[in-house]
Amino acid sequence: MPRIFPTHISRALQLVGAMTLAEKEQLIDEIYAAQPNLLASVVVQSKLGTSNEELDLLLNLLLVCYESVRAADIRLPAISEEIQEECLARVVGRAKFIENLSDEMRSKTIQDQLSEHGEPNLLALVVCELQAHSVPAARTEAAKYFLMSALNLVESIAHVAKDA
């Protein structure tokens, strides 16, 4: 059952959208202290060919996800590299599963995956933000890493939020 609702996400979007660069830097410092592996999974993308614009989008998604969790009054335990790897394996497995399905079956499967996700509202936010910024399909290795990083933020948060 989801714990992060659209009202939490809306509040987080407004808050992060109104932040100055200095306030965002302060929040990133807070995330570094509380969730260093989440921040590292975003920052490392610059070494994997992600553009500055895409990196900015990922950082913004991290900030909004973090503030959404806070708005929902969820206290997340530290997300380890092992948890992130486990969650990433699920993300990759889902992507591989739908890869060769017909358009109709792919659409149905994606809807099923969304409805069964631990935090579907947060996942919808990330997917909508990626679409709104015209993120290209995963045709290059850098694009694959970028997309997987964005989706794994939500997957990792959902994984630990269910027990928090």
C-alpha positions, 0 to 999 in steps of 0.5 A: 500500500502506498504511503506517498500520496499526490498531496505529498508529491505536490507539496514537494514539487512546490517546495523544491521548485521555489528553492534557491540554488543555495537551498538546494545545495543545503538539501543535497548536503542533508541527503548526503548525510542521510542517504549517501548511496542515493545521492551517489547513484545520481552523481555517478551518472556524470561519469557514465556519459549523462549530460549536465542537463540530464544530471540536473533532472536526476538531482531534481528528481532526487530532491523531490523524492526526498521531500515527498518522503519527508512530507509523508512523514516517513523515516527511511533507514539508510539505503545501502548499495546492496538494496540499490543493487537488488532494486536495480535487478528488479527494474532491469528484470521488468524492462527485459520482460516487456522488451519483446511484448506486443504494444498491447501486451506491453501497455497492459503489463506496464499498467499492471506493474504501476498498479502493483508498485509499492509507491505508484504515485512516486513512480508516476511522478518520475515517469511523467518528469522523464516524459516531460523533459523528452528523455530519449529512449534507452538507445545508448549505454549512457541513456540506459544508465540514466533511465535506470538510475531515475527508476531505481531512485523510486524502487529503492525508496519504495523498498525501504518505505514499506517497512519504515 
